[in-house]
Amino acid sequence: MPHASYPANSVIACVDGSNQQPTVLEAASWAASQLVCSIGLLHAHDPARSGVASDFSGSLSAKARESLLDKLSKADAKSARELTEHGWDILESAKIQLKSASTAQNFTLHWHQSLERSMTQLQEDTALVVLGQNGSENSGKKIGHQVESAIKACSQPLLLTTPKFTAPKRALLAFDNRSGSQEALDWIGRYPLLFHTEIHVLMVADPTPKNEAKVREAVSALKQNGRRATGEVLPGKVINVIDSELSKGFDTLIMGAYGHSAIREWVLGSNTRELLQLNPGTCLCFRA
Amino acid sequence: MTSIKSYLHNNWLGNLRLDVLSGLVVGLALIPEAIAFSIIAGVDPKVGLYASFCIAVVISFLGGRPAMISAATAAMALIMITLVKDHGLEYLLAASVLCGVIQFIMGVFKMGNLMRFVSRGVVIGFVNALAILIFAAQLPELDIRRLDVSSLTIALTVLGLGIIYLFPRLPKLGQLIPSPLISIVVLTALVLYFGADVRQVGDLGELPDTLPIFLWPDVPLNLETLQIILPYALALAVVGLLESMMTATIVDELTDTDSDKNRECRGQGISNIVAGSFGGMAGCAMIGQSVINVKSGGRTRLSTLIAGVWLIILCVALNDYVGLIPMAALVAIMIMVSIGTFNWASIRELKTHPLSFNIVMLSTVLVTVITHNLALGVFTGVLLSAIIFASKIARFLIVTSSSEENGRHRTYLVQGQVFFASSGAFIDSFDVKEALQKVVIDVNHAHFWDVTAIHALDKVVSNFEREGVLVELNGLNKASQYLVDRYLINPSDSLKIIDAD
């Protein structure tokens, strides 16, 4: 389904009218000012198709199909219309909030489909997607119920925000040998998003010469692109090491996300999920 | 975890309350239908009930269309009649297993995609024929000349129909309890109370008193058996998939969601294999019950599973009472099903739809009703649609000509589609008897589709050449040229020259 096209290299901010919206917009404004690009406001809502159902009579009249189809499509149309109205309200309020914070050009995307599906339909040339990490205020969940599937579906880099967003000063890059973190290195070098950010490359592994060489290589690649970078190899369990490192004044975590197969993830759990559970502040995710 | 959670949510638990309720409604409604279809097929009621249980449960996990109801069906039962009559139940079970195997293979080879060759006219013809056959199958039960049918039976049937259609009009209560069930309860109670002497379900054969057990069909595994069951298995497989695909399309339309047709084919196959090996007859998706399920709010696989499980629980628990249901109640329900299945709009639309559509629809109905074979009816319909389509496209061929050089040269301009159906007209458009020096055939705006078309072209060219006319062929496109190279063993000179180019 080709949706209308939007400007290349845009930052897409996912808004849903929740209490996370202000930080998402703040982060998006910051990203757009770093990348010098437009901001797209995306509101995606999947219309629930539960239809009208109170008829348990179990009988079939003549024209049962036609009249049922008519009823159901009318009910769908009505709920879709309401959702659409609601969606435009959210987008309008986001626009107003954005105007006070940013001078970047903005545009809106309003889709009737799940966030997951919307992620797959973003333009290839989208620079960055900004999404609130936490669940809605009522659920109190650290990871919103649509967030993980959205990260998995999104092929662009994804900036996850928590309720306290500040422009990243010190970022921890969780580095391993998988393509996700390599993608992160390339991207950071190519785009000026983290130009003013100090980046610490951390590999959680045994500090063998081979691993240390890899980290040195990564650091020098960043330096070549004019970024401020340091590096380190630390042994231990990924989640514990990163947790203790994060407490040393890092405001941002950069990582490759969901690099393992679905089966491994199901059996052993996912590092990505555990890291997000730590609530590491702002998180920049790259899919392999 | 997320993916499993979202799978559970989307496929099983996302609509819990309504799915459970609609599953219960459908499970109830399935019982009389399964019994009635067993009676159509000429087997014990338990064969249909076991089949409905097995198919509904298996398909709820393996099907490609959540919320669709599959069980023993009338369409399948109608095919089985002669097999049961001539060879008995065991051969029916074997045919059911084989039918499942065929369906599974068809699913693996993505035959679900073949549904696109079934035009709307055929689909409507199919459901109308099905409705007529279901209705016709009830007539013997109402035949007053039979000894065991009295005017009381007819009165009870009319009363049953009255309850089915009028009960839902009661405020509140009418929408809560399935009216077919009320009809059964009331009629059974009346018959028991007055001790009326009418035919009852118990008179027709054995009812299930246990869960189905695994029983491989007791038939000799030899070629002779295969010869007997293969034709039936094929017809069952085709009709089962056809009705399932049609029902899936209807449910897609009603819920505005998509389904996986090839997965549904494979699922239908496995569920029929399971049904056959547990002493049940082959089945497929049910248009009527699926509509009822959606109408009652069912949207996920859970509703189908609940329907199947509820059906067997009721059957085993109410074993003693099911046998007491008078046939008149079942006849009333079957008449409701046939009325609900029939596409009444298609009669009104006879006046507005094009003749070709009506011919396809009516031939499907006629052939099915005459032969009692839905597969034959659909085959006829598909064939007719193809012929009609071909003859329509064949009209898109225009050959014009102009004369030059004082009538010594002539240029033929061919526009449109040349293929088996239009090649005759193509040949007739050329006047080979006209005395010419040179003829130019301009086929820049024509497409030659098949071997017949290429042979026709060759014939035209060689006819001209035989009359001593110089032929110049203009603009034969690559695809057509390929056909010339490939299929003309000895093409006429003009075609060869182009060949050399």
Chai-1 contact restraints between the chains, C-beta under 6 A:
chainA,res_idxA,chainB,res_idxB,connection_type,confidence,min_distance_angstrom,max_distance_angstrom,comment,restraint_id
A,R49,B,T255,contact,1.0,0.0,6.0,A-B,restraint_1
A,R49,B,D256,contact,1.0,0.0,6.0,A-B,restraint_2
A,S50,B,N15,contact,1.0,0.0,6.0,A-B,restraint_3
A,A53,B,L18,contact,1.0,0.0,6.0,A-B,restraint_4
A,A53,B,G297,contact,1.0,0.0,6.0,A-B,restraint_5
A,S54,B,Q175,contact,1.0,0.0,6.0,A-B,restraint_6
A,D55,B,Q175,contact,1.0,0.0,6.0,A-B,restraint_7
A,D55,B,K295,contact,1.0,0.0,6.0,A-B,restraint_8
A,F56,B,V25,contact,1.0,0.0,6.0,A-B,restraint_9
A,F56,B,L176,contact,1.0,0.0,6.0,A-B,restraint_10
A,F56,B,S296,contact,1.0,0.0,6.0,A-B,restraint_11
A,S57,B,P168,contact,1.0,0.0,6.0,A-B,restraint_12
A,S57,B,Q175,contact,1.0,0.0,6.0,A-B,restraint_13
A,S57,B,S179,contact,1.0,0.0,6.0,A-B,restraint_14
A,G58,B,V25,contact,1.0,0.0,6.0,A-B,restraint_15
A,G58,B,A29,contact,1.0,0.0,6.0,A-B,restraint_16
A,G58,B,P178,contact,1.0,0.0,6.0,A-B,restraint_17
A,G58,B,P180,contact,1.0,0.0,6.0,A-B,restraint_18
A,G58,B,I292,contact,1.0,0.0,6.0,A-B,restraint_19
A,S59,B,I164,contact,1.0,0.0,6.0,A-B,restraint_20
A,S59,B,P168,contact,1.0,0.0,6.0,A-B,restraint_21
A,S59,B,S179,contact,1.0,0.0,6.0,A-B,restraint_22
A,L60,B,G288,contact,1.0,0.0,6.0,A-B,restraint_23
A,L60,B,M336,contact,1.0,0.0,6.0,A-B,restraint_24
A,L60,B,G340,contact,1.0,0.0,6.0,A-B,restraint_25
A,A62,B,I339,contact,1.0,0.0,6.0,A-B,restraint_26
A,A62,B,W344,contact,1.0,0.0,6.0,A-B,restraint_27
A,K63,B,W344,contact,1.0,0.0,6.0,A-B,restraint_28
A,A64,B,V291,contact,1.0,0.0,6.0,A-B,restraint_29
A,A64,B,G340,contact,1.0,0.0,6.0,A-B,restraint_30
A,R65,B,V291,contact,1.0,0.0,6.0,A-B,restraint_31
A,L68,B,K295,contact,1.0,0.0,6.0,A-B,restraint_32
A,L69,B,L254,contact,1.0,0.0,6.0,A-B,restraint_33
A,L72,B,L254,contact,1.0,0.0,6.0,A-B,restraint_34
A,D76,B,D256,contact,1.0,0.0,6.0,A-B,restraint_35
A,E148,B,T2,contact,1.0,0.0,6.0,A-B,restraint_36
A,S149,B,T2,contact,1.0,0.0,6.0,A-B,restraint_37
